[in-house]
Amino acid sequence: MKTDDLKWLYVGATAFAIGFLNKYNIFFLLIGLLPSLLLTEHRKIFLKPTLYFAILAGLVLILPNLIWQYNNNFPVFHHLKELAETQLVNVNRFDFLKNQLLFFVGSLIVIFSSFFSLLFYKPFQKYRLFFFSILFTLTAFLYFKAKDYYAIGIYPICIAFGSVYLADVLKDGWKKYLQPVAIAVPLLLFIPIYNVAFPNKSPEYIVQHSENYKKLGLLRWEDGKDHLLPQDFADMLGWKELALKVDSAYLRLPNRNNTLILCDNYG
C-alpha cells in the first residue's frame, strides 16, 4: 500500500501460507481482508495479474497439507464439527464482545485511538482498510460463535496504529502533558487485573474467593459450566502427576513393547 511494489504480494502470500500451516484460524483474517479491499481504493489490486500469481505461490506452499487432508478424509471437518458440538455451542456472543474489552483493558485508549485514526487521520487514509478488516473479521468470529481468545491476534496492528497516532497528537503544546497519563493508565489498570486474571494465587485461595472470579466469568469453562478454578489455570495443573501415574502403570505391564498409550488431551 505504501510503495505499490508488487513483490510484497508474494511476501504476503508466503506469510499467509506459513500462518495457515500453523493454524487454520488465519483464514478468518482473509475473510475480513477481502471485503475490506473491495470497499476501499485498494480494490484495483484485483486487476493485477501478480496478485493471482502470488495466490498460486501460496497454494503451492500449503498444498502438502491439503493433500494430507484429502488422503485422510479431511479430519479438519471432523474436528470443527466436534468443536462446534462440544464447545462453541456454549459460546455467548455478548460474552465474546465483553471479553474483547477485558483482554486489552490496559490498551483500550490506544486501540480506540487506532479506530479513530484509521477513519479520520489523514496520514493513515491509505490504511483505512485495516479498520474494515478488523470489523469484518470480528463479525465473522461472532457469526461462527468463535471463542473469545481466537480474536486476540488481530489487535497488535490496532496497537501499532494507535501508538503512532497518539505519539503524533500528544507531542506539542499542552497535549504533551498527557503523555505521562497515557503511560499511567495501563499501569494503573494492571493492578486490579493482576489480582484476578493471572495465575498468581494458589488453587485453595481461588476456591475460597470464588466470587471475585465468578463475577468476571473466569470460572466458566468451555463446557458452559462454572467450575472451581479458571480453565486456563486448571489445565496447567496435574500434568506431572498424570505422567507419573501413566508411567507407573506402564511399567507394570507384562508386554510393554506392544503397548500404545492413548493421549486424549494436551496433558
C-alpha positions in Angstrom: 0.0 0.0 0.0 2.8 2.4 0.8 5.2 1.5 -2.1 2.9 -0.1 -4.8 5.8 -2.6 -5.1 4.1 -5.9 -6.2 6.8 -8.1 -4.6 5.0 -7.6 -1.3 2.1 -9.7 -2.6 4.5 -12.7 -2.7 5.7 -11.8 0.8 2.1 -11.6 2.0 1.1 -14.9 0.3 4.1 -16.6 1.9 3.3 -15.2 5.4 -0.3 -16.4 4.9 0.8 -19.8 3.9 3.1 -20.2 6.9 0.3 -19.0 9.1 -2.1 -21.4 7.5 0.3 -24.4 8.1 0.5 -23.3 11.7 -3.2 -22.7 12.4 -6.2 -22.6 10.1 -7.6 -19.8 12.2 -5.7 -17.3 9.9 -8.4 -17.9 7.3 -10.7 -15.6 9.3 -8.2 -12.7 8.6 -8.7 -13.4 4.9 -12.5 -13.3 5.4 -12.0 -9.8 6.9 -9.5 -8.6 4.4 -11.2 -9.4 1.0 -14.3 -7.3 1.5 -12.2 -4.5 3.0 -10.2 -4.3 -0.2 -13.4 -4.1 -2.2 -14.6 -1.2 0.0 -11.5 1.0 -0.5 -9.5 2.3 -3.3 -7.2 -0.7 -3.0 -9.8 -2.8 -5.0 -7.7 -2.1 -8.0 -5.3 -4.8 -6.8 -7.7 -7.4 -8.1 -6.8 -6.2 -11.6 -3.1 -7.0 -11.1 -2.0 -10.4 -12.5 0.7 -10.5 -9.9 -2.0 -11.0 -7.2 -3.1 -14.3 -8.8 0.5 -15.5 -9.2 1.1 -14.7 -5.6 -2.1 -16.6 -4.6 -0.9 -19.6 -6.7 2.5 -19.5 -4.9 0.7 -19.5 -1.6 -1.4 -22.5 -2.7 1.8 -24.4 -3.7 3.2 -23.8 -0.2 0.1 -25.2 1.6 -0.5 -28.0 -1.0 1.2 -30.7 1.1 -1.2 -30.0 3.9 -4.2 -30.1 1.6 -3.1 -33.4 0.1 -2.7 -34.8 3.6 -6.2 -33.7 4.5 -7.6 -35.2 1.3 -5.8 -38.6 1.9 -7.2 -38.7 5.4 -10.8 -37.7 4.5 -10.3 -34.1 5.7 -10.1 -34.7 9.5 -10.3 -30.9 9.9 -14.0 -31.0 9.2 -14.5 -33.7 11.9 -12.5 -31.6 14.3 -14.6 -28.5 13.5 -17.9 -30.4 13.9 -16.8 -31.8 17.3 -15.6 -28.4 18.3 -18.9 -26.8 17.4 -21.0 -29.5 19.2 -19.0 -29.7 22.4 -17.5 -26.2 22.9 -18.7 -23.5 20.5 -22.3 -24.3 21.3 -21.7 -22.8 24.7 -20.3 -19.6 23.4 -22.3 -16.5 24.3 -21.8 -13.7 21.7 -22.2 -11.0 24.3 -19.5 -12.5 26.4 -17.3 -12.7 23.3 -17.6 -8.9 22.9 -17.2 -8.2 26.6 -14.1 -10.3 26.8 -12.5 -8.4 23.9 -12.5 -5.4 26.2 -11.2 -7.3 29.2 -8.3 -8.9 27.2 -6.8 -5.5 26.4 -8.3 -3.3 29.1 -4.9 -1.5 29.6 -4.7 -0.7 25.9 -8.2 0.4 25.2 -7.2 4.0 24.8 -4.7 3.0 22.2 -7.0 0.6 20.4 -9.9 3.1 20.1 -7.4 5.7 19.0 -6.4 3.4 16.2 -10.1 3.1 15.1 -10.5 6.9 15.1 -7.2 7.5 13.3 -7.8 4.9 10.6 -11.1 6.6 9.8 -10.2 10.3 10.2 -6.5 10.8 10.5 -5.3 11.9 7.0 -1.8 10.3 7.1 -3.5 6.9 7.7 -6.0 7.3 4.9 -4.5 4.7 2.6 -4.5 2.2 5.5 -8.3 2.6 6.3 -9.0 -0.9 5.0 -7.4 -2.2 8.3 -10.4 -0.8 10.2 -12.9 -2.5 8.0 -10.8 -5.7 8.0 -10.9 -5.8 11.8 -14.6 -5.1 11.8 -15.4 -7.9 9.2 -13.1 -10.4 11.0 -14.8 -9.8 14.4 -18.2 -10.1 12.6 -17.1 -13.5 11.2 -16.0 -14.7 14.6 -19.3 -13.6 16.1 -21.3 -15.4 13.3 -19.5 -18.6 13.8 -19.7 -18.3 17.6 -15.9 -18.4 18.0 -14.1 -18.5 21.3 -13.2 -15.0 22.6 -9.4 -15.6 22.5 -9.5 -16.5 18.8 -9.6 -12.8 18.0 -6.6 -11.8 20.1 -4.2 -11.9 17.0 -6.0 -9.0 15.3 -5.2 -6.4 17.9 -1.4 -5.9 17.6 -1.9 -3.9 14.4 -4.5 -1.7 16.2 -2.0 -1.1 19.0 0.6 -0.2 16.4 -1.6 2.4 14.5 -3.0 3.8 17.8 0.5 4.2 19.3 1.8 6.1 16.3 -1.3 8.3 16.2 -1.1 9.2 19.9 2.6 9.9 19.7 1.9 12.4 17.0 -1.1 14.2 18.5 0.4 14.4 22.0 3.8 15.7 21.0 3.1 19.5 21.0 1.5 22.2 23.2 -0.5 21.3 26.3 -1.2 17.8 25.0 2.3 16.7 25.7 1.4 16.8 29.4 -1.0 13.9 28.6 1.9 11.6 27.7 2.5 10.5 31.3 -1.3 9.9 31.7 -1.2 7.7 28.6 1.6 5.7 30.2 0.0 5.6 33.7 -3.4 4.4 32.6 -2.4 0.8 31.6 -0.1 0.6 34.6 -2.9 1.5 37.0 -5.4 -0.7 35.3 -3.0 -3.6 35.5 -3.1 -3.6 39.4 -6.8 -4.8 39.8 -6.5 -7.2 36.8 -3.3 -8.7 38.3 -5.3 -9.8 41.4 -7.8 -12.0 39.4 -6.7 -12.6 35.8 -3.3 -14.1 36.4 -2.4 -17.5 37.9 -0.6 -16.0 40.8 -2.8 -17.4 43.6 -3.0 -20.9 44.9 -5.9 -23.2 43.9 -7.0 -23.0 47.6 -7.1 -19.2 47.5 -9.2 -19.1 44.3 -11.7 -21.6 45.7 -12.1 -19.6 48.9 -12.5 -16.3 47.0 -14.5 -17.7 44.1 -17.0 -14.8 43.9 -14.3 -12.4 42.7 -13.6 -14.7 39.8 -17.2 -15.8 39.1 -18.5 -12.3 38.6 -15.9 -11.8 35.8 -16.9 -15.1 34.2 -13.4 -16.5 34.9 -14.8 -19.8 36.3 -16.9 -20.6 33.2 -15.2 -23.3 31.2 -15.7 -24.3 27.5 -18.4 -26.7 28.5 -20.6 -23.7 29.5 -20.5 -24.5 33.3 -18.8 -22.8 36.2 -16.0 -24.8 37.9 -13.8 -24.4 41.0 -10.9 -22.9 39.1 -10.4 -20.9 35.9 -9.9 -23.3 33.0 -6.6 -21.8 31.8 -5.2 -22.3 35.4 -6.8 -25.7 35.9 -5.5 -27.0 32.6 -1.9 -26.4 33.8 -2.3 -28.4 37.0 -1.7 -32.1 37.4 0.3 -32.8 34.2 3.3 -34.1 36.1 1.2 -36.2 38.4 -0.7 -37.6 35.4 2.5 -38.5 33.6 3.9 -40.3 36.8 0.7 -42.3 37.1 0.7 -43.4 33.5 4.4 -44.2 33.7 4.0 -46.3 36.8 1.1 -48.2 35.3 3.0 -48.7 32.0 6.0 -50.2 33.9 3.8 -52.8 35.5 2.5 -54.1 32.1 3.9 -57.5 31.1 4.2 -56.7 27.3 5.3 -53.1 27.0 6.8 -53.4 23.5 3.3 -53.9 22.1 1.5 -51.2 24.2 0.2 -47.9 22.9 -0.6 -45.0 25.2 -3.6 -43.1 24.0 -3.3 -39.4 24.9 -6.7 -37.7 24.9 -5.6 -34.1 25.5 -2.7 -31.7 25.7 -1.8 -33.0 29.2 
